Amino acid sequence: MKKLYFVTGNENKLREAQKILGDVEGLKSDLPEIQDMDSQKIIEAKLKEAMKIHPNVFAEDVSFELECMKGFPGPLIKWMLQSVGRRGIYDICRLHDNYNVTARAVIGLSLKGKITYFEGEIKGKVCPPKGESGFGWDPIFMPEGFTKSFAEMTETEKNKISHRRKALEKMKEFLNDK
């Protein structure tokens, strides 16, 4: 298998991918990101641009799906965090008395122009903000079966159960079968 390039500027995501997949390089590129509720459409647009740089690339998109809002904000979580913040998201769940959430990672892999998708998810609860480390919504996400938010976990603890890990492992299995 030829070298793969991960379209990301996020060093934490790149490090997690390297731990699972091995020889992966980051491809930092200022690619436009369309806004849509469908992660596959977002990834496809990213990959079409990235394939102009290299034919063997992958990109991911993360959704934060609140049950009380029928899956919203999904892939628009970045914008919701910017507008209402972590505490605001928690308050919305409290208002509806429904804290259930699904964190989902969708990865699109382009091998010579053919795109294949892989998905990983983890269910949990929205909790009051706890912890300072991690990605944007990590302080308000407590995975099922745990008493700590993602932000309170060590990188190793989080990466053992993460939605991204699940998607990356599916991609690794696919690549091993090639």
C-alpha positions, -999 to +999 in steps of 0.1 A: +000+000+000+013+034-009+015+061+017-017+077+029-023+114+036-048+126+062-063+159+053-062+176+087-044+205+104-052+190+138-021+173+153-041+153+178-062+138+151-031+130+130-014+114+160-045+092+167-046+081+131-008+073+131-012+051+162-039+031+145-028+031+108+010+035+111+027+054+082+003+083+076+012+118+069-008+149+075-018+170+045-023+205+057-042+223+031-066+252+033-095+234+017-130+249+016-155+231+038-191+230+027-218+231+054-243+203+053-261+179+076-247+150+056-211+143+066-205+123+035-212+153+013-188+174+034-161+148+031-166+142-006-161+180-013-129+180+008-116+149-009-123+162-044-100+192-036-074+171-018-071+146-047-057+174-068-027+172-045-025+135-039-046+105-051-044+085-018-060+107+009-086+105+036-106+131+055-130+129+084-160+148+097-174+146+132-210+149+143-224+156+177-260+145+175-283+156+203-313+133+207-335+162+221-329+181+188-334+151+165-297+148+157-289+185+154-263+200+153-246+170+138-217+181+116-225+218+124-213+213+160-184+238+155-209+266+147-232+257+176-202+258+200-192+292+186-228+306+191-240+291+224-209+274+238-206+242+258-227+255+287-254+265+262-256+230+247-258+216+282-286+240+290-306+230+259-304+194+270-315+204+305-344+224+291-356+192+272-346+169+301-328+147+275-290+145+277-286+116+252-261+123+224-242+103+198-207+113+187-200+101+152-169+101+130-172+096+093-140+090+073-138+091+036-109+073+020-099+081-016-077+056-033-070+068-068-103+086-070-126+059-056-141+070-023-151+045+005-167+056+038-162+043+073-182+053+104-176+050+141-199+061+169-201+063+206-232+071+227-232+091+258-247+120+278-242+157+277-228+167+311-220+201+326-186+212+313-159+192+331-122+193+322-102+216+300-083+193+276-094+179+243-115+189+213-143+214+214-171+194+229-150+170+249-157+187+283-195+181+278-194+145+265-195+116+290-195+083+272-219+055+283-204+035+311-180+062+323-181+089+350-156+112+333-160+135+303-137+130+273-118+161+285-111+145+318-097+113+303-061+108+293-054+107+256-049+070+259-082+064+277-102+084+252-085+069+222-093+034+233-131+041+230-134+070+206-157+073+176-127+082+155-108+050+166-138+029+156-139+045+121-101+043+117-101+006+127-128-002+100-106+017+075-075-003+086-094-036+082-105-025+047-069-015+037-055-049+051-080-067+028-067-048-003 
